């Protein structure tokens, strides 16, 4: 449920129309979660690789901000805006529900700060500041958003606000959002790279990117997460491997974790398909059947650690051993990072071992760089889990703001230190 703040004793409900809008918002927030839908596109051709009910309407939630940013990037490219330009914060913008920057009415914020806080923190107040200063008002900006959607071919989309906070008139589809994500990539290649920003600091506070797959899926470099109760957990994502880029959208996920696992599985399956294939695969609703999401080939995940850890050459506490290759045919594992230095990978795995409660019989294994890696990295994994324990361990690490990915038993080769369970 959306909770508005009561600021300085001011009344939240000022007019009858505002009260009606608020009632609609709260009603929308309490409706049942929308049905699952998904689509995977080839970024260059726009052809569909996989799909499941891609034209089912749903609420975009914070994926709305992709269009807010599209119009902002458009202003930058047309030299109507500059990154140093300062935008004023209105009472309406400051009153938006979280996630937010807690902007104060009357203060001014540089456009660059607004853009990066929307990208990383999905700040609703920042999105409204963009809308009001670019479009004159949020409703006028929302009309521009919808017109732009039609121009891009998003036939089943209507935008009612700039943030994606609950509104019954804010609707879209997985296909339309994939079209928007592809347009962002092609129309604004310089600005698109900003979606891979891992974190951003504003007023001394650092905000981590909400898209956790950027740290745990090989090749992912964007783009946006979204959630309201009525929509479920949404994600628009893009990843590139060997020069082949895919764009995918998942809507109606039951949790952030299951949504991320589903997205990883979809992209893995799509990357494994022949590039020249013209047959469209039908994605299965993850709530149907008995097959676990994690069984959908969620291997080859390779989180990349922060630069500080990746370049740290301090020896680990335990004696080092040369790695040897072992073949793993059963058992689940979790991956907690990938680093350019083996020492950093070993430290990350040891630290993760100390933070999970199901690690008593687990061992650390370091996967050396493979010949297909574009960036040579050592993958830090903890092995010998059951499926449920692996998912539990990853969830506990996510709650502690640590990257983690579940690796299915299909993973083929791993490198074990001699002190491991090789």
Residue pairs with C-beta under 8 A, 6 or more apart in sequence:
1 26
1 29
1 30
1 229
2 25
2 26
2 29
2 97
2 165
2 166
3 97
4 12
4 22
4 95
4 97
5 95
5 97
6 12
7 94
7 95
12 22
13 19
13 22
21 167
24 167
24 168
25 165
25 166
25 167
26 166
27 168
28 59
28 166
28 167
28 168
28 228
28 230
29 166
29 228
29 229
29 230
30 229
30 230
31 229
31 230
32 230
33 229
33 230
33 231
33 232
33 252
33 254
34 56
34 58
34 59
34 230
34 231
34 232
34 251
34 252
35 53
35 56
35 58
35 252
35 285
36 52
36 53
36 232
36 250
36 251
36 252
36 253
36 285
36 286
36 287
37 52
37 53
37 54
37 55
37 56
37 58
37 173
37 174
37 250
37 251
37 252
38 50
38 51
38 52
38 53
38 54
38 174
38 248
38 249
38 250
38 251
38 262
38 266
38 283
39 48
39 50
39 51
39 52
39 54
39 174
39 175
39 178
39 248
39 249
40 48
40 49
40 50
40 51
40 178
40 246
40 247
40 248
40 266
40 267
40 270
40 283
41 47
41 48
41 49
41 178
41 182
41 246
41 247
41 248
42 49
42 244
42 245
42 246
42 247
43 182
43 185
43 186
43 238
43 240
43 245
43 246
43 247
44 245
46 179
46 182
47 278
48 54
48 280
49 246
49 270
49 273
49 277
49 280
49 281
50 266
50 269
50 270
50 280
50 281
50 282
50 283
51 174
51 175
51 280
51 281
51 282
51 283
52 282
52 283
52 284
52 285
53 174
53 285
54 173
54 174
54 175
54 178
54 249
55 156
55 173
55 174
55 175
56 173
56 174
56 251
57 156
57 171
57 172
57 173
58 171
58 172
58 173
58 174
58 231
58 232
58 234
58 251
58 252
59 164
59 166
59 170
59 171
59 172
59 228
59 230
59 231
60 157
60 164
60 170
60 171
60 172
60 177
60 226
60 231
60 234
61 164
61 226
61 227
61 228
61 231
61 234
62 122
62 163
62 164
62 224
62 225
62 226
62 227
62 234
63 164
63 172
63 177
63 224
63 225
63 226
63 234
63 236
63 249
64 127
64 145
64 159
64 161
64 162
64 163
64 164
64 170
64 226
65 118
65 122
65 127
65 162
65 163
65 164
65 224
65 226
66 177
66 180
66 181
66 184
66 223
66 224
66 236
67 145
67 148
67 149
67 159
67 180
68 118
68 127
68 130
68 131
68 141
68 145
68 162
68 163
69 115
69 118
69 119
69 184
69 191
70 148
70 180
70 183
70 184
70 187
70 188
71 134
71 135
71 141
71 144
71 145
71 148
72 81
72 111
72 115
72 130
72 134
73 184
73 187
73 188
73 191
74 148
74 187
74 188
75 81
75 134
76 82
76 83
76 191
77 188
77 191
81 111
81 134
82 111
83 110
83 111
83 112
83 115
84 110
84 111
84 112
85 110
85 111
86 108
86 109
86 110
86 111
87 108
87 109
87 110
87 111
87 114
87 129
87 130
87 132
87 133
88 106
88 107
88 108
88 129
88 133
89 103
89 104
89 105
89 106
89 107
89 108
89 109
89 125
89 129
90 105
90 128
90 129
90 132
91 105
92 128
92 132
92 138
93 103
93 105
93 125
93 128
93 129
93 132
94 103
94 104
94 105
94 125
96 124
96 125
96 127
96 128
96 163
96 165
97 124
97 165
98 124
99 121
99 122
99 123
99 124
100 123
100 124
100 125
100 126
101 117
101 121
101 123
101 125
101 126
101 202
101 203
102 125
103 109
103 125
103 126
103 129
109 126
109 129
111 130
113 126
113 202
114 123
114 126
114 129
114 130
115 130
115 194
116 194
116 197
116 200
116 202
117 123
117 126
117 200
117 202
117 207
118 126
118 127
118 130
119 194
119 195
119 197
119 200
119 209
119 224
120 197
120 198
120 199
120 200
120 207
120 208
120 209
120 210
121 200
121 207
121 210
122 210
122 224
122 225
122 226
123 207
124 163
124 164
124 165
127 162
127 163
127 164
128 138
128 161
128 162
128 163
130 141
130 162
131 137
131 138
131 141
131 142
131 161
131 162
132 138
132 141
134 141
135 141
135 142
135 143
135 144
138 161
138 162
141 162
142 159
142 160
142 161
142 162
145 159
145 162
146 157
146 158
146 159
149 157
149 158
149 159
149 176
149 180
152 179
152 180
152 183
153 179
154 172
154 176
154 179
154 180
155 176
156 171
156 172
156 173
156 175
156 176
157 171
157 172
157 173
157 176
157 177
158 169
158 170
158 171
158 172
159 170
160 167
160 168
160 169
160 170
161 167
161 170
164 170
164 226
164 228
165 228
166 228
166 229
166 230
173 251
174 249
174 250
174 251
175 249
177 234
177 236
177 249
177 251
178 236
178 247
178 248
178 249
180 236
181 222
181 223
181 224
181 236
181 237
181 238
181 247
181 249
182 247
184 191
184 192
184 195
184 223
185 192
185 222
185 238
185 245
185 247
192 222
192 223
193 221
195 221
195 222
195 223
195 224
195 238
196 214
196 221
196 222
197 209
198 208
198 209
198 214
198 215
198 306
199 206
199 207
199 208
199 209
200 206
200 207
201 207
208 401
210 225
211 220
211 222
211 223
211 224
211 225
211 235
211 237
212 256
212 260
212 398
212 403
213 220
213 235
213 237
213 260
213 263
213 264
214 220
214 221
214 222
215 303
215 304
215 337
215 403
216 260
216 264
216 301
216 302
216 303
216 335
216 403
216 404
216 405
217 239
217 263
217 264
217 267
217 301
217 302
217 405
218 239
218 241
218 300
218 301
218 302
219 239
219 240
219 241
220 237
220 238
220 239
220 267
221 238
221 239
221 240
222 237
222 238
223 236
223 237
223 238
224 235
224 236
225 233
225 234
225 235
225 256
226 233
226 234
226 235
226 236
227 233
227 234
227 256
231 251
231 252
232 251
232 252
232 253
232 254
232 259
233 250
233 252
233 253
233 254
233 255
233 256
233 258
233 259
234 249
234 250
234 251
234 252
234 253
234 259
235 249
235 250
235 253
235 259
235 260
235 263
236 247
236 248
236 249
237 247
237 248
237 249
237 250
237 263
237 267
238 245
238 246
238 247
238 248
239 245
239 246
239 248
239 267
239 271
240 246
241 271
242 372
244 271
244 275
246 267
246 270
246 271
248 263
248 266
248 267
248 270
250 259
250 262
250 263
250 266
253 259
253 262
254 286
254 287
257 391
257 394
257 395
257 398
258 286
258 293
261 293
261 294
261 296
261 298
261 406
262 286
262 293
262 296
264 298
264 301
264 405
265 293
265 296
265 297
265 298
266 283
266 296
268 296
268 297
268 298
268 299
268 300
269 281
269 296
269 297
270 281
272 297
273 281
284 291
286 293
292 387
294 332
294 387
294 390
294 391
294 406
294 408
295 408
296 408
297 408
297 410
298 405
298 406
298 407
298 408
299 407
299 408
299 410
299 411
299 412
300 411
301 335
301 405
301 407
302 335
302 338
302 373
302 377
302 379
303 335
303 336
303 337
303 338
303 379
303 403
303 404
303 405
304 310
304 337
304 338
304 339
304 375
304 377
305 337
305 338
305 339
305 344
305 345
305 348
309 337
309 339
309 344
309 347
309 348
310 339
310 340
310 341
310 344
310 377
311 340
311 341
311 344
312 341
312 343
312 344
312 347
313 341
313 343
314 343
314 347
315 343
316 343
316 346
316 347
316 350
317 350
318 346
318 350
318 419
319 419
320 343
320 346
320 417
321 417
321 418
321 419
322 417
322 418
323 342
323 366
323 368
323 415
323 416
323 417
324 415
324 416
324 418
324 422
325 413
325 414
325 415
326 365
326 413
326 414
326 415
326 416
326 422
327 412
327 413
328 383
328 409
328 411
328 412
328 413
328 414
329 409
330 409
331 383
331 384
331 385
331 386
331 409
332 383
332 385
332 386
332 387
332 389
332 390
332 406
332 407
332 408
332 409
333 365
333 381
333 382
333 383
333 384
333 385
333 390
333 406
333 407
333 411
333 414
334 352
334 381
334 382
334 385
334 390
334 393
334 394
334 397
334 404
334 405
334 406
334 407
335 379
335 380
335 381
335 404
335 405
335 407
336 348
336 349
336 352
336 380
336 381
336 382
336 397
336 402
336 403
336 404
337 344
337 345
337 348
337 349
337 379
337 380
337 403
338 345
338 377
338 378
338 379
338 380
339 345
339 348
339 377
339 378
339 380
340 375
340 376
340 377
340 378
341 378
342 366
342 368
342 378
344 378
345 366
345 377
345 378
345 379
345 380
346 364
346 366
346 380
346 417
348 380
349 364
349 365
349 366
349 380
349 381
349 382
350 364
352 380
352 382
352 397
352 402
352 404
353 359
353 362
353 364
353 382
355 396
355 397
355 400
355 402
356 382
356 393
356 396
356 397
357 396
358 385
358 389
358 392
358 393
359 382
359 393
361 384
362 382
362 383
362 384
362 385
363 382
363 383
363 384
363 416
363 420
363 421
364 380
364 381
364 382
364 383
364 417
364 420
365 381
365 382
365 383
365 414
365 415
365 416
365 417
365 420
365 421
366 378
366 379
366 380
366 381
366 415
366 416
366 417
367 378
367 379
367 381
367 413
367 414
367 415
368 378
368 415
369 376
369 377
369 378
381 407
381 414
382 393
383 414
383 420
383 421
384 421
385 393
387 406
390 406
390 407
391 406
393 404
394 404
394 405
394 406
397 403
397 404
398 404
416 422
